[in-house]
Amino acid sequence: MPLQATSGAASYDAFGGGVPVVPNYIEEVFSTYLYTGNDTSLTINNGIDLLGKGGLVWTKSRSNDNIHWLVDTVRGVGNYINSNNTSAQGNDVNLIPSFLSTGYTTGTNLSISPRTYVSWTFREQPKFFDIVTYTGNGTNQNIPHNLGSVPGCIIVKRYVGASSQWLVYHRSASGSPENSVLQLNRTDAVITSATTWNATQPTSSVFSVGSNPSVNSSGDSFIAYLFAHDAGGFGLTGTDNVISCGSFTTDGSGNATISLGYEPQWLLVKQSSGTGFWRIWDTMRGWSVATGGGSTADLYPNDSAAENFGGANGNGGFPTATGFYANGGVFNPSQTHIYIAIRRGPMKVPTDATKVLAPVARTGVPTRVFTVTGNLTPDLLMIKQRSGGANFTWMDRLRGTNLPIYSNATQAETSKTLMKSFDMTGYTGDAFDTEVNGDGDTYINYLLKRAPSFFDVVCYTGTGSARTVEHNLAAVPELMIVKSRSSAYFWRAYSSATGNTKILIPNTDDAPLTSTSTWNSTTPTSSVFTLGTDGQANGSGQTFVAYLFATCAGVSKVFSYTGNGSSQTINCGFTGGARFVMIKRTDVAGDWYLWDTARGINADTDPRLRFNSGNSENNTEDTIDAASSGFIVNQASGTDVNVSSATYIGLAIA
């Protein structure tokens, strides 16, 4: 008999022709998508198969006081319900007129110019999310579902019949969740009710409703949205969790550290021990590790208010590599809160480098607001003026907008208005500043996206003592670049080629220095990197950011080589050549040189920049050439990147 993979195993061809198991990834079942209305129908390509698999689209105007629109494939196009009111189902085909295999289309009523919008798409998938409709019988009944696990949260709404509250079951709502109810459209604390869930906890196949008319009035139609809790089912092994329904209790200052085992991208949270708004945060709109306890862009399922970003109500905490931090700027002291958290994606290892790197050459414009398109959703921006002596600017989504650090300088993270937002396909700038947008000046913009085995970003607070820091690279980091956010410290870098007792300093041209206190003489692993007592990488109470890179087959190569004094090909395992090359000499001092195809890698002079310098571009030498497997390096006296017997490290991206 042919053997085949069992549920939860990795995707592979079964021996003897059995059916292979296909792994599931969070990016296939959930999306946060941002767009701006233009008074026409828009196609939202978020990569979610709603046409074949089914799901829910939840849309809210960010810029205007307007209701939340929930449209799903079970009730059909045009049929909507609103989380912030009690009304029964309405119909408007100009909301979402069609579901697609790659997303959906909006009608003109969800594309009003110049409003900005967010949509959260939940695809039906066992161990993640399910949609169930049923007809009430007025007494009690068990409702079958296809979640494939015990629901962690169930949200029920009567959509045909009288108006009614949105009622919420949550596994952590109280010590007896089967007798506890929250209301999505209200700020109330937990209500005790034995008649709502029939005093019965849900199972992996059914949930129960009692005689409460808001969940079971006779002859009326109801819809239930079911969310899994730590059910596994994702990733290559089929054991990774992507959604958690839990609770936390804040300390006397309103703070709490929540462990999920993964970094979240989306959070629905509500105080359950008292009154309080429901809040939705996501990393696309802004949920970041900003100075002062985090920065959160609030939207409220129980309220039609526009997005609230910053200020006392926007200081709710931040995601971490293994969960999230709740800050007393929003959360009340010594109170219990429930949440639904969804894992950050992508989970799938990239195979196409154009989906994770976009080098974009541009010329500054005489308008303060401008857009840069790279056809990917960036997590890191590196921006350098080519024609002048401006700083080499780094900004990333995890730290938040307008908090630049400079790879050519030691200064701490600085609040400076340079951009408006990270966008779906690039970013929107907001400055006349010569760092990013001097009128007529030329620039290179590197847009990088986090992805397993390629690139990760981690923020942490130093302890002053040897410790480990968790990361989500899902591979052993071969190049790590660290900078203090809070102090004017030197940058630190680790290279697998120079080892765990050496440090490089990216803001200088220094040769590697011996330091057993920086990496604690310990090589990083696929889950953690180690720090010692070096204050410039782990100073007590100081905040830091780390950028981690690894070799990803066909996408990136962290390389090292020995110079031959003339010309040689650096084989990176690519098929179409490198679009980005960074090289640093390691036997003696040497700059951190940069080349890219947006500015030109060819058989003639190649424009070069340096991470460690604010100087303008130099294009007087033919230092590197194109090669399909990677790139060719030539010895040129201006860069000395192929001196005979000299040693080098670098990073190439296809």
PyMOL commands that set and color helices and strands:
alter all, ss='L'
color gray80, all
select helices_A, chain A and resi 15-17+26-28+50-53+108-110+177-179+213-216+312-314+353-355+535-538
alter helices_A, ss='H'
color red, helices_A
select strands_A, chain A and resi 30-36+42-45+55-61+69-72+79-80+90-91+98-100+103-106+116-123+129-135+141-144+153-160+167-170+180-183+191-192+206-209+221-227+243-249+256-259+264-271+279-282+287-288+295-298+308-309+317-320+323-326+336-343+357-363+369-373+380-385+393-396+405-406+419-422+426-430+442-448+455-461+467-470+479-484+492-495+502-503+513-514+528-531+543-549+556-562+567-571+580-585+592-596+609-610+624-627+630-634+647-653
alter strands_A, ss='S'
color yellow, strands_A
deselect
rebuild
show_as cartoon
